Amino acid sequence: MPLLRSKVLVLNSSYEPLTVCDAQKAVLLLFGGKAVSVTHNPDRVIRTVSTSFPMPSIVRLTVFVRVPYKRIMLNRKNILLRDAYQCQYCGRTDLPLTIDHVVPRSRGGDYSWENLITACRRCNTKKGDKTPREADMQPLKQPIRPNSLMFMQQVTATVSDDWKPYLYMS
């Protein structure tokens, strides 16, 4: 991965996580005076003609930014992401996945975060037009509406340990 494409956690001035951006954007924030470096990667540096700067890992904005409540769009990609690309009935991750209505639409189930889960074709066909109780197939996790922090935690699950305290993962 090119150096300026590595990921950097951006915090609000209150240290709450806002987003993840690439290092190029973070460096622009730093040099523009809009952010300060919280932690940096000691093994990676950005070199100019006359000096070197440590590559930021976490930056904090200098001015508080009011962020309106972020609603996560209900779509196939986000359902797959929330369920970690795993069938919620058998737990397999190596099969093509479909979207299943926990309570079938023919039984009054709606199109909502709390009623949609990922399922492999075999499990979705086996469950068919039944409720999980009738099919004796309980989901591994109860489906819930995700928030932006949940998605940020999933995206950064394999990133450096210095991010974890800011994402409430430690």
N, C-alpha and C positions, 0 to 999 in steps of 0.2 A: 504494500500500500504506500503510495507517495506520502511524504512527510506532511504536506499541508492538507491531506484528505483524512488524517486521523481525527477521531472524535473528541470533542471537548464539551464538558458539562457547563451550562450557563446557569448561574444562580441570580436571583433578584438581589437587590441590596439588603434584603432581610434574610438572605441565605436560603430561601425556598427555591427548589429546582424549577426552572422555567422551560428549558429545552436542551437539546443536544445539537451542536453545530459542528462543522468541520473546523480544523485548526486555522485555515486561512481566514475565515470569518472572525474567529476569536482573536487572532493577531490584529486584524483591523479594528476590532473593538478596543484592544489594549492600546494601540498606537494612537487611536482617536481620542483617548482619554475617557471613553465611555465605560470601561471595565478595568478591574485590577485582577492580577493573577492571585488565586488562592493557593493552588498547588501546581507544581510543574513536574515534568518528567526529566530527571537528571541525566538520563542517557541520550536524550534527543535535544538538539539545539537548532535554532534558526540562525543562519549566518548571513551577515551583510558584508559589504566590502571592508568595513573597518571594525566591526564588532560582532559578538554572538549573543543571542538571547535564549534562555531556556524555553522549551516548547511547553505551553500551558496545558494542563490537564483539566483544571477547573478554573473558571473565571467568574467574578462577581460584578454585576453592574454597579456603577457608582450612584445612579439615581434610581429610586424605586419606580417600578413600572406597574401600573394597575392592569391586571390581566382579567378580562371578563371570564366568567365560568366557561370552561372549555367542554362542550358536549362532544362526546365521541360519536361519530356517525355510525348508524346501524347499517352495516353492509357485510358482505361475505368475507372480505379480507380481514375486517376487524373482528368478526366472530372467530375466524380461524386463528388469529393472533391471540385473542383472549383465551381460547382453549388450547393454546400451544400446539396447534396442528396435530391434535391427538383425538382419536375416536373417544367420545365420552361414555361409551358403553363397554367396549372391550379393551381400550387403552392403547391400541396399536397406532403407530405413527408412520408405518411404511406402506399404507394403502391410500388410494385416492379417497378424499373426504367429500361428503355431502353435508348439507345443512338440514337438520331435523327439527321439527316442531315437537317439543316435549309433550304438550297437550295438542293433539292434531287439530288442524283448522276445522275439520268437519265436526269436532267435538267442542268447538267454541274457543280453541286456542288462538292467540293473536300473534301478530308479527312484532315481537318485542325482545329486548335483551334477555328477559327472564324466561322466555319460552323457546329460544333458539339455541341449539348446540351443534357441534360437529359430530358426525357419525360416519363410519365407513359404510360402503354400499351394502355390505352383508348385514350389518346390524340394523341399518335403516330399513332394509327390506324385511328383516325378521320382525322388527317392531311394528312395521306397517301402520295401520290406522288405529293403534291401541295406545292407551296411556302406559307409562312405564310400569305401573303396578299390574295392569292387565297382562302385559308382555313379560313380566318378571325380569325387567331390565332397568335397574336404577342407574342414573348417570353417576359418573365418578365424582363430579363436583356439581353443586347447585349453580345453575347459570345466574349471573348477576350483571348489572349494568357496570361496566368498567369506568374508571376515571383516568385522567391523563397521567397521574402518577403511576398507576398500575401498568400502563403501556410503557412508560419510561423505564420502569423496573425490568420489564421483560426484554426491552431492547438492550439494556445495559447489563444483563445478567452475566455476560462474559467479559465485561470491561474491568478496569483496574479497581482494586480494593479501596482506593482513596475516594471513590464516588459513593460508596455504599452508605456512609453515615448521612450524607445529604439526601439520599433516596430512601431513607428509613429501612435499610436492608441489613444493618449490622446487629 
